């Protein structure tokens, strides 16, 4: 505990709220339309794939093997993806501009703010965006009757946990990028992960060797956890999925703090 307290003292002044306050002012004055637009992507996917294609597919095996409609199968996965996308875009493109062009973090760290304050503030703003998407999309799912258990309400805090894991690592990885061309690597990584993480079809359609690779991806754990919550079915893997994101979040926050410290506090 002493080592943790020393680390917190060295990296934080306890004033992350200043970074958060600035983030909300920017959203209010400039970025609210961009934030709002991110909500519609999963809704359009749900309407076109879940209801349109779903009418041809019928039912598919859900958690525990019980048959569910195709729309109910992909809706929780789209919620997990929405949380990931909101957090990633907020913690990568926004961070890249502030880091490489606005020199905002250099200015922040020239004040009493510590690298943990900056990391916590930026990650919080990414979580806020993920929370808005999760709340709105969960409401859409409930209205459409695609959530069959009260446990579906837990998808909102779990979406925040998913967003935290992706935001923390997204910010840390972005700190290594120096050009806009390198930022394209993020989309190159996200699109295959979205397509193959059992988002639109069961993982069993892949060969076993490919399945093991997919099960190492963070989005797959988020999708499976959301799916189990949507129907209230839990098993041993539920704790595995939850633990994956808890570990990912803790490691990501530490990684980001260390990167900011090494960049600006030499």
C-alpha positions, 0 to 999 in steps of 0.5 A, spaced: 500 500 500 505 504 501 508 503 494 501 505 491 500 511 495 507 513 493 506 512 486 499 516 486 503 522 490 508 522 484 503 522 479 497 526 481 495 532 485 488 530 485 485 535 481 483 531 475 476 535 475 480 541 472 481 536 465 474 534 466 471 541 466 475 543 460 472 537 456 465 538 458 466 546 456 469 543 449 463 538 448 458 544 450 461 549 445 464 545 439 463 537 439 456 536 441 454 534 434 460 529 433 458 526 440 451 525 438 452 522 431 456 516 434 449 514 437 446 512 430 451 507 427 449 502 432 442 503 431 442 503 423 446 496 424 440 494 428 435 496 424 438 493 417 442 487 420 437 485 426 430 487 423 432 486 415 437 480 415 434 477 421 427 476 418 431 471 413 435 468 419 430 467 424 433 464 431 440 463 433 443 460 439 444 465 445 447 464 451 446 457 454 444 455 447 437 457 448 434 460 441 433 467 441 432 472 435 437 474 430 436 482 433 436 480 440 443 476 438 446 482 435 443 488 439 448 487 446 454 486 441 452 492 438 452 496 445 459 493 446 462 495 440 458 502 441 462 503 447 468 501 444 468 506 438 466 512 443 471 511 447 477 509 442 475 515 438 475 520 444 481 517 446 485 517 440 483 522 435 482 527 440 488 525 444 492 525 438 490 533 436 492 535 443 498 531 443 501 533 437 498 540 434 495 543 440 501 542 445 495 541 450 498 536 455 505 540 455 501 546 458 497 542 463 503 538 465 507 545 466 501 546 472 501 542 478 497 537 474 500 530 474 500 525 469 495 521 472 490 527 473 491 528 465 490 521 464 484 520 468 481 526 466 481 524 458 479 517 460 473 520 464 471 524 458 471 518 453 467 514 459 462 519 459 461 519 451 461 511 452 455 512 457 451 516 453 451 511 447 450 505 452 444 509 456 441 511 449 442 504 446 440 500 452 433 504 451 432 502 444 434 495 445 428 495 451 423 499 447 424 494 441 423 488 446 430 485 445 432 485 452 429 479 456 431 480 463 432 486 468 440 484 468 440 488 462 440 494 466 447 492 468 449 493 461 450 500 462 455 500 467 459 494 464 459 498 457 463 503 462 468 498 464 469 496 456 470 503 454 475 504 460 479 498 458 479 501 450 480 508 452 486 507 457 490 503 452 487 507 446 490 513 449 497 510 451 498 507 444 496 514 441 502 517 444 507 513 440 504 516 433 506 522 430 503 522 423 495 522 421 497 516 417 499 512 423 492 513 426 489 509 420 492 503 424 487 504 429 481 503 424 485 497 421 485 494 428 478 496 429 474 493 423 476 486 423 475 486 431 468 488 430 467 483 424 470 477 427 468 478 435 462 474 434 458 480 433 454 479 427 455 471 427 457 466 432 464 464 433 463 457 432 463 458 424 470 459 424 475 453 425 477 452 432 484 455 431 481 461 429 476 461 435 482 461 440 485 467 437 478 471 437 477 469 444 484 473 446 481 479 443 478 484 448 471 486 444 469 478 444 469 478 451 465 485 451 460 482 446 459 475 450 459 479 457 453 483 454 450 478 451 449 474 457 447 480 461 441 481 456 438 474 457 440 474 465 444 467 463 451 467 467 456 461 468 464 461 469 466 465 463 462 471 466 467 472 471 473 471 466 470 476 461 469 481 467 476 480 470 479 481 463 476 488 462 478 489 470 485 487 468 485 491 462 483 497 465 488 497 470 494 496 466 491 501 461 491 507 466 498 505 469 500 505 461 498 511 460 500 515 466 507 512 465 507 514 457 505 521 459 510 522 465 516 519 460 514 524 455 513 531 458 516 530 465 523 528 464 
